């Protein structure tokens, strides 16, 4: 598997038979119209809207090659990149659950049994704000969202409400 990062071509062209998505790399992200609280006045990075990313990824067509899909709970690499960071604003456990649920469904639809793998970035990517581990702010919310998405016990009412609140 080739990991999909910036500039990665189709896997067969570089000797691989498949690829693994590695969000936020290669996402068709939309810039956020808003800003982020306490943003460094010297910020030169990018702010994208997590809700739009979820919507775009849910409706993305399957790749013309074997791709193992991925999702991320959130992203803010300010600790690592400082004012040149990339931030996905407005992430939430509900948005992540919706995205992961769509990845689960696409994986079941597009890949045969024995090849149904999906990837989450990340368990403890604290320097990128991408983590599932419990924290003091949200507790186990991202872990519970993961469980519901993987066990097909999501509350569709909650997820539909989330999707409606992020329509443009």
N, C-alpha and C positions, 0 to 999 in steps of 0.2 A: 504494500500500500504506500502510495505517495501521500504525504501530508499536504493539504491544500493551504499554502501560504501565498504571500504576494508573488505573482508571476508564475505560479506553478501551471504548466500546460496540462493537457489531457494526459492521464497516466501512461497510456500505451506509447505515446511519443517519446517517453523517457525511460522505457523499460519496465514499467509497472503494469499490473493487471487491474488495479483498482486505486481509489483514493479515499482519504478520510477528511471530512470537513473539520476545520479547526477555527470555529468562530472566536473572535470577530474577523479573522482573515477572510478575504474574498467575499464578504457580504455586500449586497447591493444596498448599503446603508443610506438613509436619508438624513440630511442635516436637520438638527432640531431648531425650531423657531425660538425656543426659550433659552434660558441660561441655567446655570447651576449655582446654588447658594455658595457663598464664600469662595467664588472663583478668583484665582490669582489675577490681579490686574494686568499682568504680563503674559497671560495665557495666549498661546499661538496655535494650540492644538485643534482638535475637531470634537464637536459635540453632536452626537446622533441620537435620534429618538428610538428607544428600545421598542416601544409599541409598534412603530412602523416596521422595524426590523422583524418582529414576530409576524406581522401580517404578510410582509414580503416573503419571508422564508416559508410560511404555511402555503403560499400559492405558487412557489417556485416549481417549475416543471422538473421531472426527473432528469438526471444527467444521462447522456447517451452512452455511458460506461458504468461499471460497477462503482458505486459511491456509497460509503458508509456515512450516513448523515450525523450531524452534531448540533448541539445547542449549548448556550451558556446562560447561567443564571443572571449575570450582570457583567459590566465591564467598566473599569475606571483605572487606568494605569498611571494616574498622577503620582503615586509614590515612587514609581520607577522612572517615569519620563518627565516629571515636573510640568512646567508650563507648555510643553509640547505633547501633552497627553492626548489620548483618545478616550472619550467618555460616551457611554450609552446611557443617556438620562432616562429617568422614569421607569427603571426596571422594577419588577415586583415579583413575588412568588406566583401570583396569578398569571402574569404574562409568561413567565418561564414555564409554568405548568401547561399552558396552552401550546407553546412552542414545542415542548418535549412531547406532549400528546400527539401533535402532528408528525413529529419525527418517528414516534413509535408506529403510528398508522402507515406512514410512507415506507418504513422499513419492512413491515409485514406485507405491504402491497408489492414492493419492488424487488425484494430479495427472497431467494428460496430458503426453506428451513436449513439450518446449519450455517447460514451466512448472515443471519439477522443480528448484526451488531450495530450499536449506536454509541456515540461518544458525547460526553459532557465535559466542557471546559469550565470549571475545574472543581475538584474536591476542596482544595485549600489554596487557591491562587490569590492570597491576600494582597500581594503587591499589584495585582490587576483588578482587585475588587470582584473577582470571579470565584466564589466559593459556596459550597453547600454546607459546610460545617456550621453548627449552631453558633450564634453570636448573641450579644446582649440586646441588640435592637430587635431582631426578628425571631430569636429562638430557633426552633426547628422548622420554621416555615418552608424553607427551600427543600429540606429533606422530605417533609410531608408532601409537598407538591410533586417531588420525584416519585414517591411511593404511589400517589394517586394516578399519575400519568402512566406509570409502568404496570399498574394493576387494573387499569381501566375503571377506576372508581371516582373519576373527576366529577365534580358538580357542574354539569353543563350550564346551569343557570348562571353560576358565578363566572364561568369562562365566557359565555355569550355577553354578559354585562361588561366584562373587561373589553372584549372585542368591540362592542358598540361604543364604549367610551374612547376608543382610539381610532375611530373612523374619521376620515377627513372629508 
